[in-house]
């Protein structure tokens, strides 16, 4: 039985390492003011957690966003949205990086947003 548990654990670890994290462009918007910040991430799930954690702690690198967070109700006054997902799995690391930069620039302009970081 213990051997089976070890095998199951190995499989679970392998599956975790092989999973694909969503890559793309996100926005954070202050619902009270409409201020919007846009960023690119290689891990959108983790990005939301990271952004909200640093904002809750008062340690976000973007001081304008931090001030809006504090003045407008914190997490209840902010929305995190995935603006665009990278769908092409064939891009290598350099291709993904170029795509992220290009699409971030596009969405910053299209939404009249500020950089998230």
Secondary structure by P-SEA (a helix, b strand, c coil): caaaaaaaaaaaaaaaaacccccbbbbbbcccccbbbbbccccaaaaaaaaaaaaaacccccaaaaaaaaaccccccbbbbbccccccccccaaaaaaaaaaaaaaaaaaacccccc
